[in-house]
Amino acid sequence: MNKIIVLGASPKVWRYSNKAVKELRINNYSVVAVGFRQGMIGDVEILIGMPDVKDVDTISLYIGPVRQKAFYNYIIGLKPRQIIFNPGTENPELMKKARDAGIKVVENCMLMMLKTGTYN
């Protein structure tokens, strides 16, 4: 099964990252929530820092470009098939690094992709 990292996951229920983790779980995806505060989103524990995750298919970004800089090597090093840049996370510098590493770049909303059946 495709493993998806939600980077910027928040325990706050009104945050889109929180909603995305819940929606992914409802759709039976394997989700790894990585954030800045410990907590749970449903049955998924939020991991802090840069956990070593194997077999990552997708990284769905929920952190802005300024905060992303510290994660460049981590994100590229996980070798995901694709990175989804949700609204507000678009970052030409990281997009270029990803493309140069052979990673597909998607500018879209994970929640909308799940709701419309266009996530793949």
Phi and psi restraints in degrees (range 20) as a CNS / XPLOR table:
assign (resid 1 and name C) (resid 2 and name N)
       (resid 2 and name CA) (resid 2 and name C) 1.0 -65.6 20.0 2
assign (resid 2 and name N) (resid 2 and name CA)
       (resid 2 and name C) (resid 3 and name N) 1.0 126.9 20.0 2
assign (resid 2 and name C) (resid 3 and name N)
       (resid 3 and name CA) (resid 3 and name C) 1.0 -95.6 20.0 2
assign (resid 3 and name N) (resid 3 and name CA)
       (resid 3 and name C) (resid 4 and name N) 1.0 128.8 20.0 2
assign (resid 3 and name C) (resid 4 and name N)
       (resid 4 and name CA) (resid 4 and name C) 1.0 -118.7 20.0 2
assign (resid 4 and name N) (resid 4 and name CA)
       (resid 4 and name C) (resid 5 and name N) 1.0 128.7 20.0 2
assign (resid 4 and name C) (resid 5 and name N)
       (resid 5 and name CA) (resid 5 and name C) 1.0 -97.6 20.0 2
assign (resid 5 and name N) (resid 5 and name CA)
       (resid 5 and name C) (resid 6 and name N) 1.0 126.2 20.0 2
assign (resid 5 and name C) (resid 6 and name N)
       (resid 6 and name CA) (resid 6 and name C) 1.0 -97.9 20.0 2
assign (resid 6 and name N) (resid 6 and name CA)
       (resid 6 and name C) (resid 7 and name N) 1.0 105.7 20.0 2
assign (resid 6 and name C) (resid 7 and name N)
       (resid 7 and name CA) (resid 7 and name C) 1.0 -94.9 20.0 2
assign (resid 7 and name N) (resid 7 and name CA)
       (resid 7 and name C) (resid 8 and name N) 1.0 116.4 20.0 2
assign (resid 7 and name C) (resid 8 and name N)
       (resid 8 and name CA) (resid 8 and name C) 1.0 106.7 20.0 2
assign (resid 8 and name N) (resid 8 and name CA)
       (resid 8 and name C) (resid 9 and name N) 1.0 20.8 20.0 2
assign (resid 8 and name C) (resid 9 and name N)
       (resid 9 and name CA) (resid 9 and name C) 1.0 -62.0 20.0 2
assign (resid 9 and name N) (resid 9 and name CA)
       (resid 9 and name C) (resid 10 and name N) 1.0 138.2 20.0 2
assign (resid 9 and name C) (resid 10 and name N)
       (resid 10 and name CA) (resid 10 and name C) 1.0 -125.7 20.0 2
assign (resid 10 and name N) (resid 10 and name CA)
       (resid 10 and name C) (resid 11 and name N) 1.0 141.7 20.0 2
assign (resid 10 and name C) (resid 11 and name N)
       (resid 11 and name CA) (resid 11 and name C) 1.0 -74.1 20.0 2
assign (resid 11 and name N) (resid 11 and name CA)
       (resid 11 and name C) (resid 12 and name N) 1.0 -8.5 20.0 2
assign (resid 11 and name C) (resid 12 and name N)
       (resid 12 and name CA) (resid 12 and name C) 1.0 -76.1 20.0 2
assign (resid 12 and name N) (resid 12 and name CA)
       (resid 12 and name C) (resid 13 and name N) 1.0 120.3 20.0 2
assign (resid 12 and name C) (resid 13 and name N)
       (resid 13 and name CA) (resid 13 and name C) 1.0 -63.8 20.0 2
assign (resid 13 and name N) (resid 13 and name CA)
       (resid 13 and name C) (resid 14 and name N) 1.0 -22.9 20.0 2
assign (resid 13 and name C) (resid 14 and name N)
       (resid 14 and name CA) (resid 14 and name C) 1.0 -84.6 20.0 2
assign (resid 14 and name N) (resid 14 and name CA)
       (resid 14 and name C) (resid 15 and name N) 1.0 -7.8 20.0 2
assign (resid 14 and name C) (resid 15 and name N)
       (resid 15 and name CA) (resid 15 and name C) 1.0 -77.2 20.0 2
assign (resid 15 and name N) (resid 15 and name CA)
       (resid 15 and name C) (resid 16 and name N) 1.0 142.7 20.0 2
assign (resid 15 and name C) (resid 16 and name N)
       (resid 16 and name CA) (resid 16 and name C) 1.0 -63.6 20.0 2
assign (resid 16 and name N) (resid 16 and name CA)
       (resid 16 and name C) (resid 17 and name N) 1.0 -33.1 20.0 2
assign (resid 16 and name C) (resid 17 and name N)
       (resid 17 and name CA) (resid 17 and name C) 1.0 -62.2 20.0 2
assign (resid 17 and name N) (resid 17 and name CA)
       (resid 17 and name C) (resid 18 and name N) 1.0 -38.1 20.0 2
assign (resid 17 and name C) (resid 18 and name N)
       (resid 18 and name CA) (resid 18 and name C) 1.0 -65.1 20.0 2
assign (resid 18 and name N) (resid 18 and name CA)
       (resid 18 and name C) (resid 19 and name N) 1.0 -46.6 20.0 2
assign (resid 18 and name C) (resid 19 and name N)
       (resid 19 and name CA) (resid 19 and name C) 1.0 -62.2 20.0 2
assign (resid 19 and name N) (resid 19 and name CA)
       (resid 19 and name C) (resid 20 and name N) 1.0 -38.0 20.0 2
assign (resid 19 and name C) (resid 20 and name N)
       (resid 20 and name CA) (resid 20 and name C) 1.0 -64.9 20.0 2
assign (resid 20 and name N) (resid 20 and name CA)
       (resid 20 and name C) (resid 21 and name N) 1.0 -44.3 20.0 2
assign (resid 20 and name C) (resid 21 and name N)
       (resid 21 and name CA) (resid 21 and name C) 1.0 -58.9 20.0 2
assign (resid 21 and name N) (resid 21 and name CA)
       (resid 21 and name C) (resid 22 and name N) 1.0 -46.8 20.0 2
assign (resid 21 and name C) (resid 22 and name N)
       (resid 22 and name CA) (resid 22 and name C) 1.0 -61.4 20.0 2
assign (resid 22 and name N) (resid 22 and name CA)
       (resid 22 and name C) (resid 23 and name N) 1.0 -44.2 20.0 2
assign (resid 22 and name C) (resid 23 and name N)
       (resid 23 and name CA) (resid 23 and name C) 1.0 -66.5 20.0 2
assign (resid 23 and name N) (resid 23 and name CA)
       (resid 23 and name C) (resid 24 and name N) 1.0 -39.5 20.0 2
assign (resid 23 and name C) (resid 24 and name N)
       (resid 24 and name CA) (resid 24 and name C) 1.0 -62.7 20.0 2
assign (resid 24 and name N) (resid 24 and name CA)
       (resid 24 and name C) (resid 25 and name N) 1.0 -41.9 20.0 2
assign (resid 24 and name C) (resid 25 and name N)
       (resid 25 and name CA) (resid 25 and name C) 1.0 -65.4 20.0 2
assign (resid 25 and name N) (resid 25 and name CA)
       (resid 25 and name C) (resid 26 and name N) 1.0 -40.9 20.0 2
assign (resid 25 and name C) (resid 26 and name N)
       (resid 26 and name CA) (resid 26 and name C) 1.0 -57.4 20.0 2
assign (resid 26 and name N) (resid 26 and name CA)
       (resid 26 and name C) (resid 27 and name N) 1.0 -35.4 20.0 2
assign (resid 26 and name C) (resid 27 and name N)
       (resid 27 and name CA) (resid 27 and name C) 1.0 -90.6 20.0 2
assign (resid 27 and name N) (resid 27 and name CA)
       (resid 27 and name C) (resid 28 and name N) 1.0 14.9 20.0 2
assign (resid 27 and name C) (resid 28 and name N)
       (resid 28 and name CA) (resid 28 and name C) 1.0 63.8 20.0 2
assign (resid 28 and name N) (resid 28 and name CA)
       (resid 28 and name C) (resid 29 and name N) 1.0 28.8 20.0 2
assign (resid 28 and name C) (resid 29 and name N)
       (resid 29 and name CA) (resid 29 and name C) 1.0 -83.7 20.0 2
assign (resid 29 and name N) (resid 29 and name CA)
       (resid 29 and name C) (resid 30 and name N) 1.0 152.8 20.0 2
assign (resid 29 and name C) (resid 30 and name N)
       (resid 30 and name CA) (resid 30 and name C) 1.0 -83.7 20.0 2
assign (resid 30 and name N) (resid 30 and name CA)
       (resid 30 and name C) (resid 31 and name N) 1.0 115.9 20.0 2
assign (resid 30 and name C) (resid 31 and name N)
       (resid 31 and name CA) (resid 31 and name C) 1.0 -118.5 20.0 2
assign (resid 31 and name N) (resid 31 and name CA)
       (resid 31 and name C) (resid 32 and name N) 1.0 135.8 20.0 2
assign (resid 31 and name C) (resid 32 and name N)
       (resid 32 and name CA) (resid 32 and name C) 1.0 -116.7 20.0 2
assign (resid 32 and name N) (resid 32 and name CA)
       (resid 32 and name C) (resid 33 and name N) 1.0 117.3 20.0 2
assign (resid 32 and name C) (resid 33 and name N)
       (resid 33 and name CA) (resid 33 and name C) 1.0 -94.8 20.0 2
assign (resid 33 and name N) (resid 33 and name CA)
       (resid 33 and name C) (resid 34 and name N) 1.0 123.1 20.0 2
assign (resid 33 and name C) (resid 34 and name N)
       (resid 34 and name CA) (resid 34 and name C) 1.0 -121.4 20.0 2
assign (resid 34 and name N) (resid 34 and name CA)
       (resid 34 and name C) (resid 35 and name N) 1.0 124.7 20.0 2
assign (resid 34 and name C) (resid 35 and name N)
       (resid 35 and name CA) (resid 35 and name C) 1.0 -145.7 20.0 2
assign (resid 35 and name N) (resid 35 and name CA)
       (resid 35 and name C) (resid 36 and name N) 1.0 -163.3 20.0 2
assign (resid 35 and name C) (resid 36 and name N)
       (resid 36 and name CA) (resid 36 and name C) 1.0 -110.0 20.0 2
assign (resid 36 and name N) (resid 36 and name CA)
       (resid 36 and name C) (resid 37 and name N) 1.0 -9.5 20.0 2
assign (resid 36 and name C) (resid 37 and name N)
       (resid 37 and name CA) (resid 37 and name C) 1.0 -131.9 20.0 2
assign (resid 37 and name N) (resid 37 and name CA)
       (resid 37 and name C) (resid 38 and name N) 1.0 137.2 20.0 2
assign (resid 37 and name C) (resid 38 and name N)
       (resid 38 and name CA) (resid 38 and name C) 1.0 -67.7 20.0 2
assign (resid 38 and name N) (resid 38 and name CA)
       (resid 38 and name C) (resid 39 and name N) 1.0 155.6 20.0 2
assign (resid 38 and name C) (resid 39 and name N)
       (resid 39 and name CA) (resid 39 and name C) 1.0 158.7 20.0 2
assign (resid 39 and name N) (resid 39 and name CA)
       (resid 39 and name C) (resid 40 and name N) 1.0 -171.4 20.0 2
assign (resid 39 and name C) (resid 40 and name N)
       (resid 40 and name CA) (resid 40 and name C) 1.0 -127.4 20.0 2
assign (resid 40 and name N) (resid 40 and name CA)
       (resid 40 and name C) (resid 41 and name N) 1.0 147.4 20.0 2
assign (resid 40 and name C) (resid 41 and name N)
       (resid 41 and name CA) (resid 41 and name C) 1.0 -123.6 20.0 2
assign (resid 41 and name N) (resid 41 and name CA)
       (resid 41 and name C) (resid 42 and name N) 1.0 101.4 20.0 2
assign (resid 41 and name C) (resid 42 and name N)
       (resid 42 and name CA) (resid 42 and name C) 1.0 60.4 20.0 2
assign (resid 42 and name N) (resid 42 and name CA)
       (resid 42 and name C) (resid 43 and name N) 1.0 -121.1 20.0 2
assign (resid 42 and name C) (resid 43 and name N)
       (resid 43 and name CA) (resid 43 and name C) 1.0 -97.3 20.0 2
assign (resid 43 and name N) (resid 43 and name CA)
       (resid 43 and name C) (resid 44 and name N) 1.0 11.2 20.0 2
assign (resid 43 and name C) (resid 44 and name N)
       (resid 44 and name CA) (resid 44 and name C) 1.0 -108.5 20.0 2
assign (resid 44 and name N) (resid 44 and name CA)
       (resid 44 and name C) (resid 45 and name N) 1.0 122.5 20.0 2
assign (resid 44 and name C) (resid 45 and name N)
       (resid 45 and name CA) (resid 45 and name C) 1.0 -79.4 20.0 2
assign (resid 45 and name N) (resid 45 and name CA)
       (resid 45 and name C) (resid 46 and name N) 1.0 137.3 20.0 2
assign (resid 45 and name C) (resid 46 and name N)
       (resid 46 and name CA) (resid 46 and name C) 1.0 -83.2 20.0 2
assign (resid 46 and name N) (resid 46 and name CA)
       (resid 46 and name C) (resid 47 and name N) 1.0 120.7 20.0 2
assign (resid 46 and name C) (resid 47 and name N)
       (resid 47 and name CA) (resid 47 and name C) 1.0 -91.8 20.0 2
assign (resid 47 and name N) (resid 47 and name CA)
       (resid 47 and name C) (resid 48 and name N) 1.0 145.1 20.0 2
assign (resid 47 and name C) (resid 48 and name N)
       (resid 48 and name CA) (resid 48 and name C) 1.0 -104.5 20.0 2
assign (resid 48 and name N) (resid 48 and name CA)
       (resid 48 and name C) (resid 49 and name N) 1.0 148.3 20.0 2
assign (resid 48 and name C) (resid 49 and name N)
       (resid 49 and name CA) (resid 49 and name C) 1.0 87.8 20.0 2
assign (resid 49 and name N) (resid 49 and name CA)
       (resid 49 and name C) (resid 50 and name N) 1.0 -137.9 20.0 2
assign (resid 49 and name C) (resid 50 and name N)
       (resid 50 and name CA) (resid 50 and name C) 1.0 -129.1 20.0 2
assign (resid 50 and name N) (resid 50 and name CA)
       (resid 50 and name C) (resid 51 and name N) 1.0 74.5 20.0 2
assign (resid 50 and name C) (resid 51 and name N)
       (resid 51 and name CA) (resid 51 and name C) 1.0 -65.2 20.0 2
assign (resid 51 and name N) (resid 51 and name CA)
       (resid 51 and name C) (resid 52 and name N) 1.0 146.7 20.0 2
assign (resid 51 and name C) (resid 52 and name N)
       (resid 52 and name CA) (resid 52 and name C) 1.0 -77.2 20.0 2
assign (resid 52 and name N) (resid 52 and name CA)
       (resid 52 and name C) (resid 53 and name N) 1.0 112.3 20.0 2
assign (resid 52 and name C) (resid 53 and name N)
       (resid 53 and name CA) (resid 53 and name C) 1.0 -121.6 20.0 2
assign (resid 53 and name N) (resid 53 and name CA)
       (resid 53 and name C) (resid 54 and name N) 1.0 131.2 20.0 2
assign (resid 53 and name C) (resid 54 and name N)
       (resid 54 and name CA) (resid 54 and name C) 1.0 -98.3 20.0 2
assign (resid 54 and name N) (resid 54 and name CA)
       (resid 54 and name C) (resid 55 and name N) 1.0 156.2 20.0 2
assign (resid 54 and name C) (resid 55 and name N)
       (resid 55 and name CA) (resid 55 and name C) 1.0 55.6 20.0 2
assign (resid 55 and name N) (resid 55 and name CA)
       (resid 55 and name C) (resid 56 and name N) 1.0 49.8 20.0 2
assign (resid 55 and name C) (resid 56 and name N)
       (resid 56 and name CA) (resid 56 and name C) 1.0 -84.0 20.0 2
assign (resid 56 and name N) (resid 56 and name CA)
       (resid 56 and name C) (resid 57 and name N) 1.0 125.9 20.0 2
assign (resid 56 and name C) (resid 57 and name N)
       (resid 57 and name CA) (resid 57 and name C) 1.0 -89.0 20.0 2
assign (resid 57 and name N) (resid 57 and name CA)
       (resid 57 and name C) (resid 58 and name N) 1.0 -48.5 20.0 2
assign (resid 57 and name C) (resid 58 and name N)
       (resid 58 and name CA) (resid 58 and name C) 1.0 -136.1 20.0 2
assign (resid 58 and name N) (resid 58 and name CA)
       (resid 58 and name C) (resid 59 and name N) 1.0 140.7 20.0 2
assign (resid 58 and name C) (resid 59 and name N)
       (resid 59 and name CA) (resid 59 and name C) 1.0 -114.0 20.0 2
assign (resid 59 and name N) (resid 59 and name CA)
       (resid 59 and name C) (resid 60 and name N) 1.0 123.2 20.0 2
assign (resid 59 and name C) (resid 60 and name N)
       (resid 60 and name CA) (resid 60 and name C) 1.0 -104.6 20.0 2
assign (resid 60 and name N) (resid 60 and name CA)
       (resid 60 and name C) (resid 61 and name N) 1.0 114.2 20.0 2
assign (resid 60 and name C) (resid 61 and name N)
       (resid 61 and name CA) (resid 61 and name C) 1.0 -86.7 20.0 2
assign (resid 61 and name N) (resid 61 and name CA)
       (resid 61 and name C) (resid 62 and name N) 1.0 132.2 20.0 2
assign (resid 61 and name C) (resid 62 and name N)
       (resid 62 and name CA) (resid 62 and name C) 1.0 -131.6 20.0 2
assign (resid 62 and name N) (resid 62 and name CA)
       (resid 62 and name C) (resid 63 and name N) 1.0 28.7 20.0 2
assign (resid 62 and name C) (resid 63 and name N)
       (resid 63 and name CA) (resid 63 and name C) 1.0 -125.4 20.0 2
assign (resid 63 and name N) (resid 63 and name CA)
       (resid 63 and name C) (resid 64 and name N) 1.0 144.4 20.0 2
assign (resid 63 and name C) (resid 64 and name N)
       (resid 64 and name CA) (resid 64 and name C) 1.0 -71.2 20.0 2
assign (resid 64 and name N) (resid 64 and name CA)
       (resid 64 and name C) (resid 65 and name N) 1.0 166.6 20.0 2
assign (resid 64 and name C) (resid 65 and name N)
       (resid 65 and name CA) (resid 65 and name C) 1.0 -55.2 20.0 2
assign (resid 65 and name N) (resid 65 and name CA)
       (resid 65 and name C) (resid 66 and name N) 1.0 -38.7 20.0 2
assign (resid 65 and name C) (resid 66 and name N)
       (resid 66 and name CA) (resid 66 and name C) 1.0 -63.1 20.0 2
assign (resid 66 and name N) (resid 66 and name CA)
       (resid 66 and name C) (resid 67 and name N) 1.0 -45.1 20.0 2
assign (resid 66 and name C) (resid 67 and name N)
       (resid 67 and name CA) (resid 67 and name C) 1.0 -72.8 20.0 2
assign (resid 67 and name N) (resid 67 and name CA)
       (resid 67 and name C) (resid 68 and name N) 1.0 -24.7 20.0 2
assign (resid 67 and name C) (resid 68 and name N)
       (resid 68 and name CA) (resid 68 and name C) 1.0 -64.1 20.0 2
assign (resid 68 and name N) (resid 68 and name CA)
       (resid 68 and name C) (resid 69 and name N) 1.0 -32.0 20.0 2
assign (resid 68 and name C) (resid 69 and name N)
       (resid 69 and name CA) (resid 69 and name C) 1.0 -50.2 20.0 2
assign (resid 69 and name N) (resid 69 and name CA)
       (resid 69 and name C) (resid 70 and name N) 1.0 -42.5 20.0 2
assign (resid 69 and name C) (resid 70 and name N)
       (resid 70 and name CA) (resid 70 and name C) 1.0 -66.0 20.0 2
assign (resid 70 and name N) (resid 70 and name CA)
       (resid 70 and name C) (resid 71 and name N) 1.0 -16.5 20.0 2
assign (resid 70 and name C) (resid 71 and name N)
       (resid 71 and name CA) (resid 71 and name C) 1.0 -105.6 20.0 2
assign (resid 71 and name N) (resid 71 and name CA)
       (resid 71 and name C) (resid 72 and name N) 1.0 -1.2 20.0 2
assign (resid 71 and name C) (resid 72 and name N)
       (resid 72 and name CA) (resid 72 and name C) 1.0 -49.9 20.0 2
assign (resid 72 and name N) (resid 72 and name CA)
       (resid 72 and name C) (resid 73 and name N) 1.0 -56.3 20.0 2
assign (resid 72 and name C) (resid 73 and name N)
       (resid 73 and name CA) (resid 73 and name C) 1.0 -63.1 20.0 2
assign (resid 73 and name N) (resid 73 and name CA)
       (resid 73 and name C) (resid 74 and name N) 1.0 -38.3 20.0 2
assign (resid 73 and name C) (resid 74 and name N)
       (resid 74 and name CA) (resid 74 and name C) 1.0 -62.1 20.0 2
assign (resid 74 and name N) (resid 74 and name CA)
       (resid 74 and name C) (resid 75 and name N) 1.0 -50.1 20.0 2
assign (resid 74 and name C) (resid 75 and name N)
       (resid 75 and name CA) (resid 75 and name C) 1.0 -60.9 20.0 2
assign (resid 75 and name N) (resid 75 and name CA)
       (resid 75 and name C) (resid 76 and name N) 1.0 -50.7 20.0 2
assign (resid 75 and name C) (resid 76 and name N)
       (resid 76 and name CA) (resid 76 and name C) 1.0 -66.1 20.0 2
assign (resid 76 and name N) (resid 76 and name CA)
       (resid 76 and name C) (resid 77 and name N) 1.0 -38.2 20.0 2
assign (resid 76 and name C) (resid 77 and name N)
       (resid 77 and name CA) (resid 77 and name C) 1.0 -65.3 20.0 2
assign (resid 77 and name N) (resid 77 and name CA)
       (resid 77 and name C) (resid 78 and name N) 1.0 -24.0 20.0 2
assign (resid 77 and name C) (resid 78 and name N)
       (resid 78 and name CA) (resid 78 and name C) 1.0 -74.6 20.0 2
assign (resid 78 and name N) (resid 78 and name CA)
       (resid 78 and name C) (resid 79 and name N) 1.0 -14.1 20.0 2
assign (resid 78 and name C) (resid 79 and name N)
       (resid 79 and name CA) (resid 79 and name C) 1.0 53.6 20.0 2
assign (resid 79 and name N) (resid 79 and name CA)
       (resid 79 and name C) (resid 80 and name N) 1.0 51.9 20.0 2
assign (resid 79 and name C) (resid 80 and name N)
       (resid 80 and name CA) (resid 80 and name C) 1.0 -70.6 20.0 2
assign (resid 80 and name N) (resid 80 and name CA)
       (resid 80 and name C) (resid 81 and name N) 1.0 160.0 20.0 2
assign (resid 80 and name C) (resid 81 and name N)
       (resid 81 and name CA) (resid 81 and name C) 1.0 -70.3 20.0 2
assign (resid 81 and name N) (resid 81 and name CA)
       (resid 81 and name C) (resid 82 and name N) 1.0 -36.4 20.0 2
assign (resid 81 and name C) (resid 82 and name N)
       (resid 82 and name CA) (resid 82 and name C) 1.0 -150.6 20.0 2
assign (resid 82 and name N) (resid 82 and name CA)
       (resid 82 and name C) (resid 83 and name N) 1.0 157.3 20.0 2
assign (resid 82 and name C) (resid 83 and name N)
       (resid 83 and name CA) (resid 83 and name C) 1.0 -122.2 20.0 2
assign (resid 83 and name N) (resid 83 and name CA)
       (resid 83 and name C) (resid 84 and name N) 1.0 128.2 20.0 2
assign (resid 83 and name C) (resid 84 and name N)
       (resid 84 and name CA) (resid 84 and name C) 1.0 -98.9 20.0 2
assign (resid 84 and name N) (resid 84 and name CA)
       (resid 84 and name C) (resid 85 and name N) 1.0 118.7 20.0 2
assign (resid 84 and name C) (resid 85 and name N)
       (resid 85 and name CA) (resid 85 and name C) 1.0 -93.7 20.0 2
assign (resid 85 and name N) (resid 85 and name CA)
       (resid 85 and name C) (resid 86 and name N) 1.0 100.1 20.0 2
assign (resid 85 and name C) (resid 86 and name N)
       (resid 86 and name CA) (resid 86 and name C) 1.0 -69.9 20.0 2
assign (resid 86 and name N) (resid 86 and name CA)
       (resid 86 and name C) (resid 87 and name N) 1.0 160.9 20.0 2
assign (resid 86 and name C) (resid 87 and name N)
       (resid 87 and name CA) (resid 87 and name C) 1.0 -51.3 20.0 2
assign (resid 87 and name N) (resid 87 and name CA)
       (resid 87 and name C) (resid 88 and name N) 1.0 130.6 20.0 2
assign (resid 87 and name C) (resid 88 and name N)
       (resid 88 and name CA) (resid 88 and name C) 1.0 94.2 20.0 2
assign (resid 88 and name N) (resid 88 and name CA)
       (resid 88 and name C) (resid 89 and name N) 1.0 -7.8 20.0 2
assign (resid 88 and name C) (resid 89 and name N)
       (resid 89 and name CA) (resid 89 and name C) 1.0 -109.1 20.0 2
assign (resid 89 and name N) (resid 89 and name CA)
       (resid 89 and name C) (resid 90 and name N) 1.0 1.2 20.0 2
assign (resid 89 and name C) (resid 90 and name N)
       (resid 90 and name CA) (resid 90 and name C) 1.0 -56.3 20.0 2
assign (resid 90 and name N) (resid 90 and name CA)
       (resid 90 and name C) (resid 91 and name N) 1.0 135.3 20.0 2
assign (resid 90 and name C) (resid 91 and name N)
       (resid 91 and name CA) (resid 91 and name C) 1.0 -152.6 20.0 2
assign (resid 91 and name N) (resid 91 and name CA)
       (resid 91 and name C) (resid 92 and name N) 1.0 99.6 20.0 2
assign (resid 91 and name C) (resid 92 and name N)
       (resid 92 and name CA) (resid 92 and name C) 1.0 -54.6 20.0 2
assign (resid 92 and name N) (resid 92 and name CA)
       (resid 92 and name C) (resid 93 and name N) 1.0 -36.6 20.0 2
assign (resid 92 and name C) (resid 93 and name N)
       (resid 93 and name CA) (resid 93 and name C) 1.0 -64.0 20.0 2
assign (resid 93 and name N) (resid 93 and name CA)
       (resid 93 and name C) (resid 94 and name N) 1.0 -49.4 20.0 2
assign (resid 93 and name C) (resid 94 and name N)
       (resid 94 and name CA) (resid 94 and name C) 1.0 -69.0 20.0 2
assign (resid 94 and name N) (resid 94 and name CA)
       (resid 94 and name C) (resid 95 and name N) 1.0 -36.1 20.0 2
assign (resid 94 and name C) (resid 95 and name N)
       (resid 95 and name CA) (resid 95 and name C) 1.0 -60.2 20.0 2
assign (resid 95 and name N) (resid 95 and name CA)
       (resid 95 and name C) (resid 96 and name N) 1.0 -42.5 20.0 2
assign (resid 95 and name C) (resid 96 and name N)
       (resid 96 and name CA) (resid 96 and name C) 1.0 -65.7 20.0 2
assign (resid 96 and name N) (resid 96 and name CA)
       (resid 96 and name C) (resid 97 and name N) 1.0 -44.5 20.0 2
assign (resid 96 and name C) (resid 97 and name N)
       (resid 97 and name CA) (resid 97 and name C) 1.0 -58.2 20.0 2
assign (resid 97 and name N) (resid 97 and name CA)
       (resid 97 and name C) (resid 98 and name N) 1.0 -42.4 20.0 2
assign (resid 97 and name C) (resid 98 and name N)
       (resid 98 and name CA) (resid 98 and name C) 1.0 -64.7 20.0 2
assign (resid 98 and name N) (resid 98 and name CA)
       (resid 98 and name C) (resid 99 and name N) 1.0 -49.5 20.0 2
assign (resid 98 and name C) (resid 99 and name N)
       (resid 99 and name CA) (resid 99 and name C) 1.0 -60.1 20.0 2
assign (resid 99 and name N) (resid 99 and name CA)
       (resid 99 and name C) (resid 100 and name N) 1.0 -41.8 20.0 2
assign (resid 99 and name C) (resid 100 and name N)
       (resid 100 and name CA) (resid 100 and name C) 1.0 -62.2 20.0 2
assign (resid 100 and name N) (resid 100 and name CA)
       (resid 100 and name C) (resid 101 and name N) 1.0 -26.9 20.0 2
assign (resid 100 and name C) (resid 101 and name N)
       (resid 101 and name CA) (resid 101 and name C) 1.0 -91.0 20.0 2
assign (resid 101 and name N) (resid 101 and name CA)
       (resid 101 and name C) (resid 102 and name N) 1.0 5.5 20.0 2
assign (resid 101 and name C) (resid 102 and name N)
       (resid 102 and name CA) (resid 102 and name C) 1.0 80.4 20.0 2
assign (resid 102 and name N) (resid 102 and name CA)
       (resid 102 and name C) (resid 103 and name N) 1.0 21.1 20.0 2
assign (resid 102 and name C) (resid 103 and name N)
       (resid 103 and name CA) (resid 103 and name C) 1.0 -99.3 20.0 2
assign (resid 103 and name N) (resid 103 and name CA)
       (resid 103 and name C) (resid 104 and name N) 1.0 131.4 20.0 2
assign (resid 103 and name C) (resid 104 and name N)
       (resid 104 and name CA) (resid 104 and name C) 1.0 -68.0 20.0 2
assign (resid 104 and name N) (resid 104 and name CA)
       (resid 104 and name C) (resid 105 and name N) 1.0 135.4 20.0 2
assign (resid 104 and name C) (resid 105 and name N)
       (resid 105 and name CA) (resid 105 and name C) 1.0 -109.0 20.0 2
assign (resid 105 and name N) (resid 105 and name CA)
       (resid 105 and name C) (resid 106 and name N) 1.0 126.8 20.0 2
assign (resid 105 and name C) (resid 106 and name N)
       (resid 106 and name CA) (resid 106 and name C) 1.0 -124.5 20.0 2
assign (resid 106 and name N) (resid 106 and name CA)
       (resid 106 and name C) (resid 107 and name N) 1.0 123.3 20.0 2
assign (resid 106 and name C) (resid 107 and name N)
       (resid 107 and name CA) (resid 107 and name C) 1.0 -101.3 20.0 2
assign (resid 107 and name N) (resid 107 and name CA)
       (resid 107 and name C) (resid 108 and name N) 1.0 102.8 20.0 2
assign (resid 107 and name C) (resid 108 and name N)
       (resid 108 and name CA) (resid 108 and name C) 1.0 -167.2 20.0 2
assign (resid 108 and name N) (resid 108 and name CA)
       (resid 108 and name C) (resid 109 and name N) 1.0 175.8 20.0 2
assign (resid 108 and name C) (resid 109 and name N)
       (resid 109 and name CA) (resid 109 and name C) 1.0 -103.3 20.0 2
assign (resid 109 and name N) (resid 109 and name CA)
       (resid 109 and name C) (resid 110 and name N) 1.0 118.4 20.0 2
assign (resid 109 and name C) (resid 110 and name N)
       (resid 110 and name CA) (resid 110 and name C) 1.0 -54.6 20.0 2
assign (resid 110 and name N) (resid 110 and name CA)
       (resid 110 and name C) (resid 111 and name N) 1.0 -43.8 20.0 2
assign (resid 110 and name C) (resid 111 and name N)
       (resid 111 and name CA) (resid 111 and name C) 1.0 -61.1 20.0 2
assign (resid 111 and name N) (resid 111 and name CA)
       (resid 111 and name C) (resid 112 and name N) 1.0 -43.9 20.0 2
assign (resid 111 and name C) (resid 112 and name N)
       (resid 112 and name CA) (resid 112 and name C) 1.0 -67.4 20.0 2
assign (resid 112 and name N) (resid 112 and name CA)
       (resid 112 and name C) (resid 113 and name N) 1.0 -38.5 20.0 2
assign (resid 112 and name C) (resid 113 and name N)
       (resid 113 and name CA) (resid 113 and name C) 1.0 -61.2 20.0 2
assign (resid 113 and name N) (resid 113 and name CA)
       (resid 113 and name C) (resid 114 and name N) 1.0 -41.7 20.0 2
assign (resid 113 and name C) (resid 114 and name N)
       (resid 114 and name CA) (resid 114 and name C) 1.0 -67.0 20.0 2
assign (resid 114 and name N) (resid 114 and name CA)
       (resid 114 and name C) (resid 115 and name N) 1.0 -42.5 20.0 2
assign (resid 114 and name C) (resid 115 and name N)
       (resid 115 and name CA) (resid 115 and name C) 1.0 -68.3 20.0 2
assign (resid 115 and name N) (resid 115 and name CA)
       (resid 115 and name C) (resid 116 and name N) 1.0 -31.8 20.0 2
assign (resid 115 and name C) (resid 116 and name N)
       (resid 116 and name CA) (resid 116 and name C) 1.0 -97.3 20.0 2
assign (resid 116 and name N) (resid 116 and name CA)
       (resid 116 and name C) (resid 117 and name N) 1.0 -1.5 20.0 2
assign (resid 116 and name C) (resid 117 and name N)
       (resid 117 and name CA) (resid 117 and name C) 1.0 74.3 20.0 2
assign (resid 117 and name N) (resid 117 and name CA)
       (resid 117 and name C) (resid 118 and name N) 1.0 21.9 20.0 2
assign (resid 117 and name C) (resid 118 and name N)
       (resid 118 and name CA) (resid 118 and name C) 1.0 -99.7 20.0 2
assign (resid 118 and name N) (resid 118 and name CA)
       (resid 118 and name C) (resid 119 and name N) 1.0 -1.9 20.0 2
assign (resid 118 and name C) (resid 119 and name N)
       (resid 119 and name CA) (resid 119 and name C) 1.0 -74.2 20.0 2
assign (resid 119 and name N) (resid 119 and name CA)
       (resid 119 and name C) (resid 120 and name N) 1.0 129.0 20.0 2
